């Protein structure tokens, strides 16, 4: 088989893998925002397309490099064609297994399959010395840590919101006070995990230190911006100021005070008795005044709170789409880059020794998958999952985006879906969601155990097949 | 579709609880009407209303099974499953009492004891108000879920629950007064009429007693310091 045909085949399969990612996985980043009515379907698809592509372009190379060079010691193989066949077989194996899993509805991770496939072909062809086992251990550890990290961050984020906003007498006022600072913190954390390894792009090479003014500036601006935005939100049915509504804690305290005063009154005589009676009259008047006030319309307040959080949710959903593009596109582009590097070294042109056109192929594959099939999955998620209100969705997506972005910058390929599941469970344990099906966790763990071996096995089978044909 | 996110979210039992309560309320709402028909000595209307109440109670039963089916062992909820099951059982019991009242009235047309009709109508109305208070408490489930069953919203609900308990105490006193009136005339009314009025008083009173029990059961799911 000539190099051109092999290259063509590899590109087609790589494109197909990216199409698969766009069709199935992207929906997880964006779908819950459609379900909570923070975004319309159309806006969600457009936003996802843009951000996935950008994420893939800007941060994708880190993960891609790990898969290219960090798993199999390709120098170990005397004949570079072995690596070409092996990587092509890995891509074929991943695509095949994902197709089967989609058909049966099993929660299989794209990332796990591909990494398993690459390990598989490495071991099968070169034995145990052909694989960087240290790196494998790190990667597998990250697969376990990422859902846990998502869960922990989401748990604490929601617990904070629960106490500081939802438990308060006026959740809307509490939201107005807290959201600007929350926005600033969120922007800061997300920018930090984005830039903590510095910024290599647009012809610049900046360290974290050099990007920090930019991070601080954006965080500060976001605080100011959200302060203005938040002051404009009105509760439609509450047109008066807070002091005109009943304060249940005040009512209860006054009632308690009255009971004690009545007891004191019965235990005294003379001037003391008269004094207490006067005090009783004053406190009673206060209580009557308080009881006559309107009870706050909690339903309207909660709606306003959720409306404010919907903007934050859209922002974090966008960050998640970006992080997802960075992490998952590397899955497909990694093997492709390894193939191109050996078949046509002259095509590997760019300032970082990394081909831009490959990333473009990957990015456009994702966008096409999203446009042809992915939007249907987003629509389904949007229709069926209405439980994740913006405040909860924001916590889950912030936790997931932070974790995924961190992993992407560290060059670790993780499962974005599983991270999001961990985050949602974290919120569930913090008491934020009506009902969660824990059987899904069991299914996911089961899929972990079989995906890597099966990916490896399939890669070996496809490799043998390719070696025969090519 | 191999989508874990879709499979992760279960069906919320709180919505099902509210739908069930809606049916219970429809059943209970017919109690004043069926008693009025009985007082007006209209056995056909009484029978019709009693049959209606039976139908509604049956629908509520089916909804109760729905709630029970959605709290299996692998579902994670913000409150304990035992709480949900107890709440739906109590709600269902209230509908059962209303149905029992309807049935009692179809047995035989009894004469109304002296000096009884007005205080009895007042007693029935107080029971209805008590039930409606509890129903409005269950309507707060969405707000409670949003605020994770704690904080200011929970305190607001707790205050309403305490009011229900006070109401029930007053209704108990009215029940006793009506029983005394009935027993004072025990010799002058037929034994079967005595039986019917005695039991109707009991079943109607149980509506408020169960409402209070339900209210207290809801109190235990609140996160209060």
Interface residues (C-beta under 8 A of the other chain):
Chain A: X24 X27 X28 X31 X32 X101 X102 X104 X105 X106 X107 X108 X162 X163 X166 X167 X168 X169 X170 X171 X248 X249 X251 X252 X295 X298 X299 X302 X377 X380 X381 X384 X385 X387 X388 X389 X417 X418 X420 X421 X424 X425 X428 X429 X430 X431 X432 X433 X434 X435 X436 X437 X438 X439 X440 X442 X443 X444
Chain B: X1 X2 X3 X4 X5 X6 X7 X8 X9 X10 X11 X12 X13 X14 X70 X74 X75 X76 X77 X78 X142 X143 X145 X146 X147 X148 X149 X150 X151 X152 X153 X155 X156 X159 X223
